[in-house]
């Protein structure tokens, strides 16, 4: 078997988000977030903002 392009495992993926409440921009790994399944709007990840502790949502894809 030959690897053409090396990828990342899903738990290693890093997400960058902006908190809607305080404007903090931060990154987190998928393993640090809570996975939320939603058939209507699509699956999401939630994590608390490190500054204001408000819940921030982002798409899980």
Residue frames as a rotation matrix with the C-alpha (Angstrom) as fourth column:
UNK 1
0.585 0.811 0.000 0.00
0.811 -0.585 0.000 0.00
0.000 0.000 -1.000 0.00
UNK 2
-0.568 -0.768 0.297 1.23
0.783 -0.615 -0.093 3.49
0.254 0.180 0.950 -0.84
UNK 3
0.222 0.581 -0.783 0.15
0.716 -0.642 -0.274 6.73
-0.662 -0.500 -0.558 0.84
UNK 4
0.039 -0.119 0.992 -0.34
0.886 -0.455 -0.090 9.47
0.463 0.882 0.088 -1.74
UNK 5
-0.256 -0.062 0.965 -1.23
-0.240 -0.963 -0.126 12.29
0.936 -0.263 0.232 0.67
UNK 6
-0.710 -0.069 -0.700 -1.05
0.598 0.465 -0.653 11.94
0.371 -0.883 -0.289 4.43
UNK 7
0.110 0.845 0.523 -4.23
0.040 -0.529 0.847 12.99
0.993 -0.073 -0.092 6.23
UNK 8
-0.758 -0.242 0.606 -5.14
-0.564 -0.223 -0.795 13.52
0.328 -0.944 0.032 9.88
UNK 9
-0.695 0.557 -0.455 -7.17
0.656 0.750 -0.085 11.29
0.294 -0.358 -0.886 12.12
UNK 10
0.121 0.852 0.509 -10.56
0.431 -0.507 0.746 12.79
0.894 0.129 -0.428 12.95
UNK 11
0.763 0.183 -0.620 -9.66
0.646 -0.178 0.742 13.32
0.025 -0.967 -0.254 16.61
UNK 12
-0.245 -0.929 -0.278 -6.53
0.855 -0.342 0.391 15.25
-0.458 -0.142 0.878 15.56
UNK 13
-0.111 0.250 0.962 -8.46
0.780 -0.578 0.240 17.77
0.616 0.777 -0.130 13.47
UNK 14
-0.676 -0.160 -0.719 -8.27
0.607 -0.675 -0.420 21.33
-0.419 -0.720 0.554 14.76
UNK 15
0.204 0.824 0.528 -11.22
0.914 -0.353 0.198 23.71
0.350 0.442 -0.826 14.49
UNK 16
-0.900 -0.416 -0.135 -10.99
0.437 -0.856 -0.276 27.52
-0.001 -0.307 0.952 14.65
UNK 17
0.095 0.989 0.114 -14.02
0.897 -0.135 0.420 29.43
0.431 0.062 -0.900 15.91
UNK 18
-0.801 -0.203 0.564 -15.00
0.000 -0.941 -0.338 32.90
0.599 -0.271 0.753 17.06
UNK 19
-0.593 0.593 -0.545 -17.14
0.766 0.205 -0.610 33.37
-0.250 -0.779 -0.576 20.17
UNK 20
-0.136 0.653 0.745 -20.29
0.658 -0.503 0.560 35.33
0.741 0.567 -0.361 19.29
UNK 21
0.749 0.487 -0.450 -20.45
0.645 -0.379 0.664 36.80
0.153 -0.787 -0.598 22.79
UNK 22
0.639 -0.550 -0.537 -16.95
0.157 -0.590 0.792 38.17
-0.753 -0.590 -0.291 23.48
UNK 23
0.883 -0.231 -0.410 -15.25
-0.470 -0.383 -0.796 37.87
0.027 0.895 -0.446 20.06
UNK 24
0.066 -0.892 0.448 -12.43
-0.665 0.295 0.686 35.58
-0.744 -0.343 -0.573 21.21
UNK 25
0.591 -0.013 -0.807 -10.92
-0.693 0.503 -0.516 33.54
0.413 0.864 0.288 18.37
UNK 26
-0.081 -0.615 0.784 -9.64
-0.844 0.461 0.275 30.16
-0.530 -0.640 -0.557 19.53
UNK 27
-0.135 -0.068 -0.988 -8.81
-0.726 0.686 0.052 26.67
0.674 0.725 -0.142 18.31
UNK 28
0.038 0.130 0.991 -9.76
-0.826 0.563 -0.042 23.29
-0.563 -0.817 0.128 19.73
UNK 29
-0.900 -0.309 -0.308 -9.36
-0.422 0.795 0.436 19.64
0.110 0.522 -0.846 18.84
UNK 30
-0.135 0.906 -0.401 -12.39
-0.497 0.288 0.819 17.48
0.857 0.309 0.412 18.10
UNK 31
-0.232 -0.029 -0.972 -11.62
0.579 0.799 -0.162 15.37
0.781 -0.601 -0.169 21.18
UNK 32
-0.947 -0.178 -0.269 -12.06
0.322 -0.554 -0.768 18.49
-0.013 -0.813 0.582 23.36
UNK 33
-0.683 0.730 -0.029 -15.58
-0.712 -0.656 0.249 19.20
0.163 0.191 0.968 22.11
UNK 34
-0.434 0.677 0.594 -18.98
-0.081 0.628 -0.774 17.64
-0.897 -0.384 -0.218 22.65
UNK 35
-0.993 0.113 -0.019 -20.51
0.003 0.194 0.981 16.02
0.115 0.974 -0.194 19.55
UNK 36
-0.370 0.928 -0.046 -24.19
-0.287 -0.161 -0.944 16.87
-0.884 -0.336 0.326 18.94
UNK 37
-0.868 0.144 0.476 -26.18
0.473 0.533 0.701 14.86
-0.153 0.834 -0.531 16.38
UNK 38
-0.223 0.809 -0.544 -28.91
-0.183 -0.583 -0.792 16.83
-0.958 -0.077 0.278 14.58
UNK 39
-0.309 0.162 0.937 -30.74
0.789 0.594 0.157 15.48
-0.531 0.788 -0.311 11.52
UNK 40
0.723 0.689 0.055 -32.30
0.617 -0.606 -0.502 18.85
-0.312 0.397 -0.863 10.62
UNK 41
0.909 -0.354 -0.218 -29.34
-0.378 -0.922 -0.080 21.22
-0.173 0.155 -0.973 10.76
UNK 42
0.473 -0.780 -0.410 -26.46
-0.078 0.426 -0.901 18.74
0.878 0.458 0.141 10.56
UNK 43
0.593 -0.309 -0.744 -24.12
0.772 0.479 0.417 17.43
0.227 -0.822 0.522 13.21
UNK 44
0.609 -0.329 0.722 -22.25
-0.251 -0.943 -0.218 19.96
0.752 -0.049 -0.657 15.32
UNK 45
-0.145 -0.684 -0.715 -19.50
0.803 0.340 -0.489 20.35
0.578 -0.645 0.500 17.89
UNK 46
0.778 0.356 0.518 -19.86
-0.009 -0.818 0.575 22.48
0.629 -0.452 -0.633 21.00
UNK 47
-0.131 -0.837 -0.531 -17.11
0.870 0.160 -0.466 23.81
0.475 -0.523 0.708 23.22
UNK 48
0.743 0.371 -0.557 -16.98
0.627 -0.678 0.384 26.48
-0.235 -0.634 -0.736 25.93
UNK 49
0.609 -0.521 0.598 -15.20
0.043 -0.731 -0.681 29.73
0.792 0.440 -0.423 25.17
UNK 50
-0.022 -0.700 -0.713 -12.03
0.860 0.350 -0.370 29.86
0.509 -0.622 0.595 27.30
UNK 51
-0.858 -0.322 0.400 -12.65
0.140 -0.895 -0.423 33.52
0.494 -0.307 0.813 28.17
UNK 52
-0.531 0.725 0.439 -16.37
-0.808 -0.589 -0.004 33.98
0.256 -0.357 0.898 28.84
UNK 53
-0.878 0.082 0.471 -17.36
-0.151 0.887 -0.436 30.27
-0.454 -0.454 -0.767 29.18
UNK 54
0.125 0.943 -0.310 -20.26
-0.744 -0.118 -0.658 30.65
-0.656 0.312 0.687 26.74
UNK 55
0.056 -0.030 0.998 -21.06
0.326 0.945 0.010 27.63
-0.944 0.325 0.063 24.53
UNK 56
-0.167 -0.210 -0.963 -19.77
-0.814 -0.521 0.255 27.98
-0.556 0.827 -0.084 20.95
UNK 57
0.470 0.437 0.767 -21.16
0.095 0.838 -0.537 25.80
-0.877 0.326 0.352 18.13
UNK 58
-0.262 -0.484 -0.835 -19.54
-0.859 -0.278 0.430 24.79
-0.440 0.830 -0.343 14.83
UNK 59
0.688 0.516 -0.510 -20.34
-0.711 0.619 -0.333 22.25
0.144 0.592 0.793 12.11
UNK 60
0.477 -0.466 0.745 -18.82
-0.341 0.683 0.646 18.81
-0.810 -0.562 0.166 12.69
UNK 61
0.922 -0.067 0.380 -17.82
0.350 0.562 -0.750 18.19
-0.163 0.824 0.542 9.06
